[in-house]
Amino acid sequence: MGNEAHGELCGWHYATRHPIRLRWREGRITELEEAASPPPCDVWIAPTLFDLQINGYGDVDFQQDDLLVEDLLLAARQLRAAPGRFRKPIVG
């Protein structure tokens, strides 16, 4: 979807392998329907991949003993701009 506020994309559904059209507005998916014509062969539409453990981001190591709140917030703000979600790992 990129950084565009609205648009559409045609591609192949990752599970059914059927052609689909995805539309979004204001950064949110609004429609997902079967496409009338076949999309390009190399465009696949699938859910966001999710990494269960993110140890750092933007040159901030979440596992360092002296991690500052400001550094964690900086990395979290950068991650929010990326698609998907994240959780800080808890290491005991």
Backbone atoms as SQL, in Angstrom:
CREATE TABLE atoms (id INTEGER PRIMARY KEY, chain TEXT, resi INTEGER, resn TEXT, atom TEXT, x REAL, y REAL, z REAL);
INSERT INTO atoms VALUES
  (1, 'A', 1, 'MET', 'N', 0.805, -1.179, 0.000),
  (2, 'A', 1, 'MET', 'CA', 0.000, 0.000, 0.000),
  (3, 'A', 1, 'MET', 'C', 0.857, 1.254, 0.000),
  (4, 'A', 2, 'GLY', 'N', 2.063, 1.149, 0.442),
  (5, 'A', 2, 'GLY', 'CA', 2.928, 2.309, 0.422),
  (6, 'A', 2, 'GLY', 'C', 2.469, 3.369, 1.400),
  (7, 'A', 3, 'ASN', 'N', 2.832, 4.609, 1.132),
  (8, 'A', 3, 'ASN', 'CA', 2.453, 5.715, 1.997),
  (9, 'A', 3, 'ASN', 'C', 1.275, 6.498, 1.447),
  (10, 'A', 4, 'GLU', 'N', 0.596, 5.979, 0.459),
  (11, 'A', 4, 'GLU', 'CA', -0.529, 6.668, -0.147),
  (12, 'A', 4, 'GLU', 'C', -1.756, 6.560, 0.756),
  (13, 'A', 5, 'ALA', 'N', -2.514, 7.634, 0.867),
  (14, 'A', 5, 'ALA', 'CA', -3.692, 7.653, 1.725),
  (15, 'A', 5, 'ALA', 'C', -4.842, 6.825, 1.159),
  (16, 'A', 6, 'HIS', 'N', -4.894, 6.707, -0.171),
  (17, 'A', 6, 'HIS', 'CA', -5.944, 5.899, -0.781),
  (18, 'A', 6, 'HIS', 'C', -5.448, 5.323, -2.106),
  (19, 'A', 7, 'GLY', 'N', -6.081, 4.233, -2.517),
  (20, 'A', 7, 'GLY', 'CA', -5.696, 3.619, -3.777),
  (21, 'A', 7, 'GLY', 'C', -6.224, 2.205, -3.894),
  (22, 'A', 8, 'GLU', 'N', -5.714, 1.501, -4.879),
  (23, 'A', 8, 'GLU', 'CA', -6.100, 0.107, -5.080),
  (24, 'A', 8, 'GLU', 'C', -4.935, -0.670, -5.662),
  (25, 'A', 9, 'LEU', 'N', -4.980, -1.967, -5.445),
  (26, 'A', 9, 'LEU', 'CA', -3.928, -2.854, -5.907),
  (27, 'A', 9, 'LEU', 'C', -4.568, -4.170, -6.310),
  (28, 'A', 10, 'CYS', 'N', -4.180, -4.697, -7.454),
  (29, 'A', 10, 'CYS', 'CA', -4.633, -6.010, -7.889),
  (30, 'A', 10, 'CYS', 'C', -3.476, -6.985, -7.765),
  (31, 'A', 11, 'GLY', 'N', -3.780, -8.167, -7.288),
  (32, 'A', 11, 'GLY', 'CA', -2.748, -9.182, -7.122),
  (33, 'A', 11, 'GLY', 'C', -3.387, -10.540, -6.893),
  (34, 'A', 12, 'TRP', 'N', -2.567, -11.500, -6.586),
  (35, 'A', 12, 'TRP', 'CA', -3.012, -12.866, -6.340),
  (36, 'A', 12, 'TRP', 'C', -3.149, -13.082, -4.834),
  (37, 'A', 13, 'HIS', 'N', -4.279, -13.647, -4.415),
  (38, 'A', 13, 'HIS', 'CA', -4.490, -13.965, -3.002),
  (39, 'A', 13, 'HIS', 'C', -3.520, -15.070, -2.614),
  (40, 'A', 14, 'TYR', 'N', -2.786, -14.866, -1.544),
  (41, 'A', 14, 'TYR', 'CA', -1.726, -15.799, -1.161),
  (42, 'A', 14, 'TYR', 'C', -2.229, -17.211, -0.878),
  (43, 'A', 15, 'ALA', 'N', -3.455, -17.366, -0.356),
  (44, 'A', 15, 'ALA', 'CA', -3.953, -18.692, 0.018),
  (45, 'A', 15, 'ALA', 'C', -4.800, -19.333, -1.082),
  (46, 'A', 16, 'THR', 'N', -5.685, -18.543, -1.702),
  (47, 'A', 16, 'THR', 'CA', -6.578, -19.120, -2.715),
  (48, 'A', 16, 'THR', 'C', -5.968, -19.114, -4.106),
  (49, 'A', 17, 'ARG', 'N', -4.965, -18.243, -4.309),
  (50, 'A', 17, 'ARG', 'CA', -4.325, -18.052, -5.608),
  (51, 'A', 17, 'ARG', 'C', -5.294, -17.501, -6.663),
  (52, 'A', 18, 'HIS', 'N', -6.362, -16.859, -6.201),
  (53, 'A', 18, 'HIS', 'CA', -7.310, -16.211, -7.094),
  (54, 'A', 18, 'HIS', 'C', -6.934, -14.738, -7.248),
  (55, 'A', 19, 'PRO', 'N', -7.274, -14.130, -8.374),
  (56, 'A', 19, 'PRO', 'CA', -6.997, -12.705, -8.544),
  (57, 'A', 19, 'PRO', 'C', -7.935, -11.873, -7.661),
  (58, 'A', 20, 'ILE', 'N', -7.367, -10.894, -6.941),
  (59, 'A', 20, 'ILE', 'CA', -8.169, -10.036, -6.065),
  (60, 'A', 20, 'ILE', 'C', -7.791, -8.577, -6.261),
  (61, 'A', 21, 'ARG', 'N', -8.711, -7.713, -5.859),
  (62, 'A', 21, 'ARG', 'CA', -8.493, -6.260, -5.873),
  (63, 'A', 21, 'ARG', 'C', -8.639, -5.773, -4.434),
  (64, 'A', 22, 'LEU', 'N', -7.642, -5.050, -3.979),
  (65, 'A', 22, 'LEU', 'CA', -7.615, -4.493, -2.629),
  (66, 'A', 22, 'LEU', 'C', -7.700, -2.979, -2.744),
  (67, 'A', 23, 'ARG', 'N', -8.637, -2.367, -2.027),
  (68, 'A', 23, 'ARG', 'CA', -8.770, -0.908, -2.029),
  (69, 'A', 23, 'ARG', 'C', -8.620, -0.397, -0.610),
  (70, 'A', 24, 'TRP', 'N', -8.027, 0.812, -0.488),
  (71, 'A', 24, 'TRP', 'CA', -7.872, 1.423, 0.828),
  (72, 'A', 24, 'TRP', 'C', -8.130, 2.918, 0.748),
  (73, 'A', 25, 'ARG', 'N', -8.516, 3.477, 1.885),
  (74, 'A', 25, 'ARG', 'CA', -8.758, 4.914, 2.013),
  (75, 'A', 25, 'ARG', 'C', -8.305, 5.327, 3.408),
  (76, 'A', 26, 'GLU', 'N', -7.624, 6.478, 3.457),
  (77, 'A', 26, 'GLU', 'CA', -7.102, 7.019, 4.710),
  (78, 'A', 26, 'GLU', 'C', -6.264, 5.978, 5.459),
  (79, 'A', 27, 'GLY', 'N', -5.505, 5.188, 4.700),
  (80, 'A', 27, 'GLY', 'CA', -4.596, 4.216, 5.288),
  (81, 'A', 27, 'GLY', 'C', -5.238, 2.944, 5.805),
  (82, 'A', 28, 'ARG', 'N', -6.538, 2.736, 5.554),
  (83, 'A', 28, 'ARG', 'CA', -7.230, 1.535, 6.030),
  (84, 'A', 28, 'ARG', 'C', -7.853, 0.785, 4.848),
  (85, 'A', 29, 'ILE', 'N', -7.792, -0.538, 4.909),
  (86, 'A', 29, 'ILE', 'CA', -8.392, -1.369, 3.861),
  (87, 'A', 29, 'ILE', 'C', -9.904, -1.207, 3.921),
  (88, 'A', 30, 'THR', 'N', -10.512, -0.903, 2.781),
  (89, 'A', 30, 'THR', 'CA', -11.960, -0.715, 2.714),
  (90, 'A', 30, 'THR', 'C', -12.666, -1.801, 1.908),
  (91, 'A', 31, 'GLU', 'N', -11.969, -2.415, 0.961),
  (92, 'A', 31, 'GLU', 'CA', -12.594, -3.453, 0.122),
  (93, 'A', 31, 'GLU', 'C', -11.566, -4.506, -0.262),
  (94, 'A', 32, 'LEU', 'N', -12.033, -5.723, -0.323),
  (95, 'A', 32, 'LEU', 'CA', -11.251, -6.833, -0.852),
  (96, 'A', 32, 'LEU', 'C', -12.224, -7.677, -1.651),
  (97, 'A', 33, 'GLU', 'N', -12.016, -7.731, -2.968),
  (98, 'A', 33, 'GLU', 'CA', -12.952, -8.432, -3.838),
  (99, 'A', 33, 'GLU', 'C', -12.202, -9.158, -4.944),
  (100, 'A', 34, 'GLU', 'N', -12.904, -10.063, -5.598),
  (101, 'A', 34, 'GLU', 'CA', -12.308, -10.774, -6.727),
  (102, 'A', 34, 'GLU', 'C', -12.061, -9.796, -7.865),
  (103, 'A', 35, 'ALA', 'N', -10.906, -9.892, -8.481),
  (104, 'A', 35, 'ALA', 'CA', -10.560, -9.012, -9.609),
  (105, 'A', 35, 'ALA', 'C', -11.166, -9.566, -10.890),
  (106, 'A', 36, 'ALA', 'N', -11.562, -8.658, -11.772),
  (107, 'A', 36, 'ALA', 'CA', -12.198, -9.060, -13.032),
  (108, 'A', 36, 'ALA', 'C', -11.198, -9.651, -14.024),
  (109, 'A', 37, 'SER', 'N', -9.952, -9.184, -13.971),
  (110, 'A', 37, 'SER', 'CA', -8.942, -9.688, -14.901),
  (111, 'A', 37, 'SER', 'C', -7.690, -10.096, -14.125),
  (112, 'A', 38, 'PRO', 'N', -6.888, -10.977, -14.685),
  (113, 'A', 38, 'PRO', 'CA', -5.695, -11.442, -13.993),
  (114, 'A', 38, 'PRO', 'C', -4.690, -10.304, -13.746),
  (115, 'A', 39, 'PRO', 'N', -4.133, -10.235, -12.549),
  (116, 'A', 39, 'PRO', 'CA', -3.114, -9.229, -12.236),
  (117, 'A', 39, 'PRO', 'C', -1.750, -9.670, -12.753),
  (118, 'A', 40, 'PRO', 'N', -0.735, -8.829, -12.605),
  (119, 'A', 40, 'PRO', 'CA', 0.626, -9.251, -12.981),
  (120, 'A', 40, 'PRO', 'C', 1.004, -10.520, -12.210),
  (121, 'A', 41, 'CYS', 'N', 1.817, -11.353, -12.825),
  (122, 'A', 41, 'CYS', 'CA', 2.130, -12.651, -12.217),
  (123, 'A', 41, 'CYS', 'C', 2.959, -12.550, -10.945),
  (124, 'A', 42, 'ASP', 'N', 3.630, -11.429, -10.712),
  (125, 'A', 42, 'ASP', 'CA', 4.508, -11.347, -9.549),
  (126, 'A', 42, 'ASP', 'C', 3.952, -10.491, -8.407),
  (127, 'A', 43, 'VAL', 'N', 2.643, -10.203, -8.413),
  (128, 'A', 43, 'VAL', 'CA', 2.039, -9.412, -7.342),
  (129, 'A', 43, 'VAL', 'C', 1.157, -10.329, -6.496),
  (130, 'A', 44, 'TRP', 'N', 1.543, -10.501, -5.212),
  (131, 'A', 44, 'TRP', 'CA', 0.816, -11.351, -4.281),
  (132, 'A', 44, 'TRP', 'C', 0.358, -10.505, -3.112),
  (133, 'A', 45, 'ILE', 'N', -0.857, -10.742, -2.642),
  (134, 'A', 45, 'ILE', 'CA', -1.404, -10.004, -1.504),
  (135, 'A', 45, 'ILE', 'C', -1.584, -10.979, -0.352),
  (136, 'A', 46, 'ALA', 'N', -0.972, -10.643, 0.787),
  (137, 'A', 46, 'ALA', 'CA', -0.977, -11.521, 1.949),
  (138, 'A', 46, 'ALA', 'C', -0.929, -10.667, 3.220),
  (139, 'A', 47, 'PRO', 'N', -1.244, -11.269, 4.379),
  (140, 'A', 47, 'PRO', 'CA', -1.138, -10.530, 5.634),
  (141, 'A', 47, 'PRO', 'C', 0.312, -10.135, 5.922),
  (142, 'A', 48, 'THR', 'N', 0.469, -9.178, 6.817),
  (143, 'A', 48, 'THR', 'CA', 1.789, -8.747, 7.255),
  (144, 'A', 48, 'THR', 'C', 2.524, -9.907, 7.915),
  (145, 'A', 49, 'LEU', 'N', 3.798, -10.055, 7.618),
  (146, 'A', 49, 'LEU', 'CA', 4.620, -11.018, 8.346),
  (147, 'A', 49, 'LEU', 'C', 4.895, -10.447, 9.727),
  (148, 'A', 50, 'PHE', 'N', 4.941, -11.297, 10.723),
  (149, 'A', 50, 'PHE', 'CA', 5.067, -10.851, 12.101),
  (150, 'A', 50, 'PHE', 'C', 6.275, -11.508, 12.751),
  (151, 'A', 51, 'ASP', 'N', 7.195, -10.707, 13.234),
  (152, 'A', 51, 'ASP', 'CA', 8.360, -11.211, 13.959),
  (153, 'A', 51, 'ASP', 'C', 8.003, -11.233, 15.437),
  (154, 'A', 52, 'LEU', 'N', 7.991, -12.416, 16.044),
  (155, 'A', 52, 'LEU', 'CA', 7.591, -12.534, 17.445),
  (156, 'A', 52, 'LEU', 'C', 8.558, -11.865, 18.407),
  (157, 'A', 53, 'GLN', 'N', 9.783, -11.648, 17.984),
  (158, 'A', 53, 'GLN', 'CA', 10.770, -11.050, 18.880),
  (159, 'A', 53, 'GLN', 'C', 11.591, -10.016, 18.133),
  (160, 'A', 54, 'ILE', 'N', 11.388, -8.762, 18.477),
  (161, 'A', 54, 'ILE', 'CA', 12.176, -7.682, 17.914),
  (162, 'A', 54, 'ILE', 'C', 13.149, -7.238, 18.994),
  (163, 'A', 55, 'ASN', 'N', 14.430, -7.395, 18.745),
  (164, 'A', 55, 'ASN', 'CA', 15.447, -7.063, 19.740),
  (165, 'A', 55, 'ASN', 'C', 15.922, -5.622, 19.656),
  (166, 'A', 56, 'GLY', 'N', 15.503, -4.918, 18.631),
  (167, 'A', 56, 'GLY', 'CA', 15.894, -3.530, 18.480),
  (168, 'A', 56, 'GLY', 'C', 15.430, -2.999, 17.147),
  (169, 'A', 57, 'TYR', 'N', 15.579, -1.677, 16.997),
  (170, 'A', 57, 'TYR', 'CA', 15.188, -1.038, 15.746),
  (171, 'A', 57, 'TYR', 'C', 15.793, 0.352, 15.714),
  (172, 'A', 58, 'GLY', 'N', 16.177, 0.803, 14.531),
  (173, 'A', 58, 'GLY', 'CA', 16.704, 2.158, 14.380),
  (174, 'A', 58, 'GLY', 'C', 17.933, 2.417, 15.232),
  (175, 'A', 59, 'ASP', 'N', 18.842, 1.460, 15.274),
  (176, 'A', 59, 'ASP', 'CA', 20.071, 1.554, 16.082),
  (177, 'A', 59, 'ASP', 'C', 19.813, 1.590, 17.584),
  (178, 'A', 60, 'VAL', 'N', 18.637, 1.131, 18.024),
  (179, 'A', 60, 'VAL', 'CA', 18.339, 1.042, 19.457),
  (180, 'A', 60, 'VAL', 'C', 18.244, -0.434, 19.811),
  (181, 'A', 61, 'ASP', 'N', 19.106, -0.878, 20.726),
  (182, 'A', 61, 'ASP', 'CA', 19.112, -2.261, 21.202),
  (183, 'A', 61, 'ASP', 'C', 18.195, -2.353, 22.418),
  (184, 'A', 62, 'PHE', 'N', 17.072, -3.071, 22.290),
  (185, 'A', 62, 'PHE', 'CA', 16.113, -3.176, 23.388),
  (186, 'A', 62, 'PHE', 'C', 16.651, -3.990, 24.562),
  (187, 'A', 63, 'GLN', 'N', 17.698, -4.761, 24.353),
  (188, 'A', 63, 'GLN', 'CA', 18.217, -5.635, 25.398),
  (189, 'A', 63, 'GLN', 'C', 19.334, -4.999, 26.226),
  (190, 'A', 64, 'GLN', 'N', 19.736, -3.773, 25.923),
  (191, 'A', 64, 'GLN', 'CA', 20.824, -3.155, 26.680),
  (192, 'A', 64, 'GLN', 'C', 20.367, -2.797, 28.089),
  (193, 'A', 65, 'ASP', 'N', 21.267, -2.939, 29.056),
  (194, 'A', 65, 'ASP', 'CA', 20.947, -2.673, 30.460),
  (195, 'A', 65, 'ASP', 'C', 20.619, -1.213, 30.721),
  (196, 'A', 66, 'ASP', 'N', 21.225, -0.300, 29.963),
  (197, 'A', 66, 'ASP', 'CA', 21.014, 1.129, 30.196),
  (198, 'A', 66, 'ASP', 'C', 20.090, 1.762, 29.152),
  (199, 'A', 67, 'LEU', 'N', 19.096, 0.994, 28.696),
  (200, 'A', 67, 'LEU', 'CA', 18.157, 1.493, 27.701),
  (201, 'A', 67, 'LEU', 'C', 17.389, 2.683, 28.264),
  (202, 'A', 68, 'LEU', 'N', 17.413, 3.785, 27.545),
  (203, 'A', 68, 'LEU', 'CA', 16.707, 4.985, 27.966),
  (204, 'A', 68, 'LEU', 'C', 15.291, 4.981, 27.402),
  (205, 'A', 69, 'VAL', 'N', 14.358, 5.514, 28.159),
  (206, 'A', 69, 'VAL', 'CA', 12.977, 5.604, 27.713),
  (207, 'A', 69, 'VAL', 'C', 12.896, 6.373, 26.399),
  (208, 'A', 70, 'GLU', 'N', 13.689, 7.426, 26.280),
  (209, 'A', 70, 'GLU', 'CA', 13.676, 8.236, 25.067),
  (210, 'A', 70, 'GLU', 'C', 14.087, 7.421, 23.842),
  (211, 'A', 71, 'ASP', 'N', 15.084, 6.544, 24.007),
  (212, 'A', 71, 'ASP', 'CA', 15.529, 5.697, 22.894),
  (213, 'A', 71, 'ASP', 'C', 14.450, 4.681, 22.513),
  (214, 'A', 72, 'LEU', 'N', 13.812, 4.090, 23.528),
  (215, 'A', 72, 'LEU', 'CA', 12.742, 3.130, 23.263),
  (216, 'A', 72, 'LEU', 'C', 11.584, 3.804, 22.536),
  (217, 'A', 73, 'LEU', 'N', 11.213, 5.001, 22.969),
  (218, 'A', 73, 'LEU', 'CA', 10.130, 5.729, 22.308),
  (219, 'A', 73, 'LEU', 'C', 10.488, 6.106, 20.874),
  (220, 'A', 74, 'LEU', 'N', 11.744, 6.482, 20.645),
  (221, 'A', 74, 'LEU', 'CA', 12.189, 6.818, 19.290),
  (222, 'A', 74, 'LEU', 'C', 12.034, 5.608, 18.367),
  (223, 'A', 75, 'ALA', 'N', 12.495, 4.446, 18.828),
  (224, 'A', 75, 'ALA', 'CA', 12.373, 3.229, 18.020),
  (225, 'A', 75, 'ALA', 'C', 10.909, 2.854, 17.823),
  (226, 'A', 76, 'ALA', 'N', 10.098, 2.990, 18.882),
  (227, 'A', 76, 'ALA', 'CA', 8.679, 2.636, 18.785),
  (228, 'A', 76, 'ALA', 'C', 7.961, 3.531, 17.782),
  (229, 'A', 77, 'ARG', 'N', 8.283, 4.801, 17.760),
  (230, 'A', 77, 'ARG', 'CA', 7.657, 5.712, 16.795),
  (231, 'A', 77, 'ARG', 'C', 8.032, 5.333, 15.361),
  (232, 'A', 78, 'GLN', 'N', 9.267, 4.920, 15.171),
  (233, 'A', 78, 'GLN', 'CA', 9.689, 4.507, 13.839),
  (234, 'A', 78, 'GLN', 'C', 8.982, 3.213, 13.421),
  (235, 'A', 79, 'LEU', 'N', 8.827, 2.287, 14.367),
  (236, 'A', 79, 'LEU', 'CA', 8.148, 1.027, 14.063),
  (237, 'A', 79, 'LEU', 'C', 6.663, 1.249, 13.763),
  (238, 'A', 80, 'ARG', 'N', 6.044, 2.233, 14.408),
  (239, 'A', 80, 'ARG', 'CA', 4.628, 2.512, 14.150),
  (240, 'A', 80, 'ARG', 'C', 4.386, 2.921, 12.706),
  (241, 'A', 81, 'ALA', 'N', 5.385, 3.516, 12.072),
  (242, 'A', 81, 'ALA', 'CA', 5.250, 3.932, 10.669),
  (243, 'A', 81, 'ALA', 'C', 5.299, 2.732, 9.729),
  (244, 'A', 82, 'ALA', 'N', 5.792, 1.601, 10.210),
  (245, 'A', 82, 'ALA', 'CA', 5.886, 0.383, 9.393),
  (246, 'A', 82, 'ALA', 'C', 4.561, -0.387, 9.485),
  (247, 'A', 83, 'PRO', 'N', 4.255, -1.200, 8.472),
  (248, 'A', 83, 'PRO', 'CA', 3.035, -1.999, 8.551),
  (249, 'A', 83, 'PRO', 'C', 3.149, -3.077, 9.613),
  (250, 'A', 84, 'GLY', 'N', 2.039, -3.528, 10.133),
  (251, 'A', 84, 'GLY', 'CA', 2.034, -4.592, 11.122),
  (252, 'A', 84, 'GLY', 'C', 2.105, -4.055, 12.533),
  (253, 'A', 85, 'ARG', 'N', 2.426, -4.930, 13.469),
  (254, 'A', 85, 'ARG', 'CA', 2.503, -4.592, 14.887),
  (255, 'A', 85, 'ARG', 'C', 3.800, -5.142, 15.458),
  (256, 'A', 86, 'PHE', 'N', 4.160, -4.687, 16.655),
  (257, 'A', 86, 'PHE', 'CA', 5.340, -5.238, 17.310),
  (258, 'A', 86, 'PHE', 'C', 5.103, -5.327, 18.804),
  (259, 'A', 87, 'ARG', 'N', 5.846, -6.208, 19.464),
  (260, 'A', 87, 'ARG', 'CA', 5.845, -6.357, 20.912),
  (261, 'A', 87, 'ARG', 'C', 7.298, -6.429, 21.363),
  (262, 'A', 88, 'LYS', 'N', 7.606, -5.767, 22.467),
  (263, 'A', 88, 'LYS', 'CA', 8.953, -5.834, 23.027),
  (264, 'A', 88, 'LYS', 'C', 9.123, -7.199, 23.686),
  (265, 'A', 89, 'PRO', 'N', 10.227, -7.884, 23.418),
  (266, 'A', 89, 'PRO', 'CA', 10.450, -9.177, 24.063),
  (267, 'A', 89, 'PRO', 'C', 10.771, -8.991, 25.541),
  (268, 'A', 90, 'ILE', 'N', 10.287, -9.891, 26.360),
  (269, 'A', 90, 'ILE', 'CA', 10.610, -9.884, 27.787),
  (270, 'A', 90, 'ILE', 'C', 11.539, -11.052, 28.036),
  (271, 'A', 91, 'VAL', 'N', 12.733, -10.737, 28.482),
  (272, 'A', 91, 'VAL', 'CA', 13.738, -11.754, 28.729),
  (273, 'A', 91, 'VAL', 'C', 13.921, -11.869, 30.234),
  (274, 'A', 92, 'GLY', 'N', 13.745, -13.074, 30.753),
  (275, 'A', 92, 'GLY', 'CA', 13.837, -13.253, 32.205),
  (276, 'A', 92, 'GLY', 'C', 15.142, -13.832, 32.640);
